[in-house]
Amino acid sequence: MNQLGKLSILLLGLAFNFNCFAATVTFETSGLLKIPSVQVGSIFYNVELNLLNNVSPITFELGSNISQTHDSPDANYQNNVLSIPDVAYGQDRYSAELALVPDSSPLRFQLSSASLNCSDCVDNNSANSVSGLTFNFNESTPGYGETNGTIKFNQDGTFYDDAINNNGHFISTGTWSQTGSELSIHFTFYQYDGQEGVNYDGITLSGLLQNNLGSLTDGNTTMNFTSVVSD
């Protein structure tokens, strides 16, 4: 049995409840790495990993606090690599990849790469902040067609985009930052129904919002915010 199968069986054995809240990956000063939703094959799990002290290279151990979830994925595990496109640490955001340590029990993962997405990049205290809001939008790219959906801005500086276009239904996630009325979003993950998720360094759209209306663009793709979704 391959490592993916072993991990899936282990997680199924430990999962005992379902969570239905939106969150993001966080790394705490205590050394705890919390992943609300990691995709393993076709199943999603809420997991925690503990940083091992005085171990080099940097190594995390899978904790026993594991549960199955319906949340959209914050991370993806495939080919023995745990890919996390966005990790919150204070006001900074990082992307990271951790490689499975062969034959480890409990499972251990070594940090193989990490990069800074942005530093001090989230301002959630502005009176005009989009933090916590969900918008209806339509998006157009020349030669590609139109996309329609909703985008939710989480308070931790990440967003969740649920949309449909000519290729079908998909979700995408990424990071956002805002200064006054100027909003910028950066895409780091997408997944179409029935397909594997893709972590990538995607486009960045920027623009001005006035009274929760406006457009973001990179000069090619334009996202128009049409209304705020009522709670």
C-alpha positions in Angstrom: 0.0 0.0 0.0 1.4 3.5 -0.9 1.9 6.3 1.6 -1.3 8.1 0.4 -3.3 5.0 1.2 -1.7 4.6 4.6 -2.3 8.2 5.5 -6.0 8.1 4.4 -6.6 4.9 6.4 -4.9 6.4 9.5 -7.0 9.6 9.3 -10.2 7.7 8.8 -9.5 5.6 11.8 -8.9 8.7 14.0 -11.7 10.9 12.5 -14.8 10.9 14.7 -16.7 14.1 14.0 -17.5 16.6 11.3 -16.7 20.4 11.5 -18.6 23.0 9.5 -16.7 26.2 10.2 -14.4 28.3 7.9 -10.9 28.8 9.1 -7.3 28.9 7.8 -3.9 27.4 8.5 -2.2 28.9 11.5 1.2 28.4 13.1 1.2 29.4 16.7 4.2 30.5 18.8 3.7 27.3 20.9 4.8 25.3 17.8 1.3 24.1 16.9 0.5 24.0 13.2 -3.3 23.9 12.7 -4.7 22.9 9.3 -8.6 23.1 9.3 -8.9 21.2 6.1 -6.3 19.1 4.2 -7.3 17.1 1.2 -6.1 13.5 1.1 -7.4 11.9 -2.0 -11.1 12.7 -2.1 -11.5 13.2 1.7 -10.9 16.3 3.8 -9.5 16.3 7.4 -8.9 18.8 10.2 -5.5 18.1 11.6 -2.8 19.5 13.9 0.9 19.0 13.7 3.4 19.7 16.5 6.8 21.2 15.9 9.5 18.9 17.4 12.1 20.8 19.5 15.8 20.5 18.8 15.2 18.5 15.6 17.0 19.4 12.3 15.8 19.9 9.7 12.5 21.4 11.0 10.1 18.6 11.6 6.5 18.3 12.6 4.6 15.4 14.0 1.0 14.6 13.3 -1.1 14.9 16.4 -4.0 12.7 17.5 -6.6 15.5 17.3 -8.0 14.6 13.8 -11.5 14.9 12.5 -13.2 14.7 9.1 -14.5 17.9 7.7 -16.6 19.4 4.9 -14.6 22.6 4.7 -12.9 23.7 1.5 -9.2 22.6 1.5 -6.5 24.8 3.0 -3.8 22.3 2.1 -3.3 19.3 -0.1 -1.4 16.0 0.4 -0.2 14.1 -2.6 3.0 12.3 -3.7 4.1 12.3 0.0 4.2 16.1 0.1 2.0 18.3 2.2 1.5 21.6 0.4 0.2 24.6 2.3 -0.3 27.7 0.0 -1.0 30.1 2.9 0.1 29.9 6.6 -0.8 32.7 9.0 1.9 33.6 11.5 1.1 36.8 13.3 0.4 39.4 10.6 2.6 37.6 8.1 1.6 34.9 5.6 3.8 32.1 4.2 3.5 29.2 1.8 5.2 25.9 2.7 5.8 22.3 1.7 6.5 19.5 4.1 7.8 16.1 3.0 6.6 12.9 4.7 9.4 11.1 6.6 9.3 7.5 5.4 8.2 4.9 7.9 7.6 7.4 10.7 5.1 6.6 13.3 3.4 8.8 14.3 3.7 10.4 10.9 6.3 13.1 10.7 6.9 15.8 8.1 10.0 17.7 7.4 9.9 21.3 6.1 11.3 21.2 2.5 10.5 24.7 1.4 8.9 28.0 2.6 8.4 31.5 1.2 7.0 34.7 2.5 3.7 35.6 0.8 3.4 39.0 2.4 4.5 40.8 5.6 2.2 43.0 7.7 -0.1 42.7 4.8 -3.5 42.5 6.5 -5.4 45.5 7.8 -8.7 44.2 9.3 -9.4 47.3 11.4 -10.4 49.7 8.8 -14.0 51.0 8.9 -14.2 50.2 5.1 -12.7 46.8 5.5 -14.1 43.9 3.5 -13.2 41.6 6.4 -16.0 39.1 7.1 -18.0 40.1 4.1 -19.2 38.0 1.1 -19.7 39.5 -2.3 -21.5 38.5 -5.5 -19.2 39.0 -8.5 -18.8 38.6 -12.2 -15.4 38.2 -13.8 -14.3 38.4 -17.4 -11.1 37.6 -19.2 -10.7 38.3 -22.9 -10.8 35.0 -24.9 -11.8 33.0 -21.8 -15.4 34.0 -21.1 -17.3 35.0 -18.0 -17.2 33.7 -14.4 -19.9 34.3 -11.8 -19.9 33.5 -8.1 -19.3 34.6 -4.6 -16.1 35.6 -2.8 -15.8 35.6 1.0 -13.1 37.7 2.8 -12.0 36.0 6.0 -10.8 38.0 8.9 -7.4 36.3 8.8 -6.5 37.7 5.4 -7.6 34.8 3.2 -10.5 34.6 0.8 -12.7 31.8 -0.5 -14.1 32.0 -4.1 -17.0 29.8 -5.1 -17.8 30.2 -8.8 -18.8 28.7 -12.2 -17.6 29.4 -15.7 -17.6 27.6 -19.1 -15.4 24.8 -17.7 -17.7 24.1 -14.8 -18.0 24.7 -11.0 -14.8 25.4 -9.1 -13.4 26.9 -5.9 -10.3 29.0 -5.4 -8.6 30.5 -2.4 -5.8 33.0 -1.7 -4.9 36.1 0.3 -6.2 39.6 0.4 -4.9 43.0 1.7 -6.6 46.4 2.0 -5.5 49.9 2.6 -8.4 52.3 2.8 -10.6 51.7 -0.2 -7.8 50.0 -2.2 -8.2 46.2 -2.2 -5.8 43.5 -3.6 -6.4 39.8 -3.9 -3.8 37.1 -4.8 -4.9 33.6 -5.9 -3.0 30.6 -4.6 -5.3 27.6 -5.1 -8.1 26.3 -7.3 -10.1 23.1 -7.8 -12.7 22.1 -10.3 -15.3 19.5 -9.3 -14.0 16.0 -9.8 -10.4 17.2 -10.3 -7.4 17.5 -8.1 -6.7 20.8 -6.5 -3.8 22.9 -7.8 -1.6 25.1 -5.7 0.0 27.9 -7.7 1.3 31.4 -7.6 -1.7 33.0 -9.4 -2.8 36.4 -10.6 -3.2 39.5 -8.4 -6.2 41.7 -8.9 -6.3 45.2 -7.4 -8.8 48.1 -7.4 -10.9 50.6 -5.4 -14.2 49.8 -3.6 -16.7 52.5 -2.8 -19.8 51.6 -0.7 -18.9 47.9 -1.3 -19.0 48.2 -5.1 -16.2 48.4 -7.5 -13.8 46.4 -9.7 -10.5 44.6 -9.4 -8.2 44.0 -12.3 -4.6 43.0 -13.4 -5.1 44.7 -16.8 -6.4 41.5 -18.3 -8.9 39.8 -15.9 -11.5 42.1 -14.3 -13.6 41.1 -11.3 -16.7 43.2 -10.7 -18.3 43.3 -7.2 -22.1 43.6 -7.8 -23.5 43.3 -4.2 -22.9 42.1 -0.7 -24.5 38.8 0.2 -26.8 39.1 3.2 -26.2 36.9 6.2 
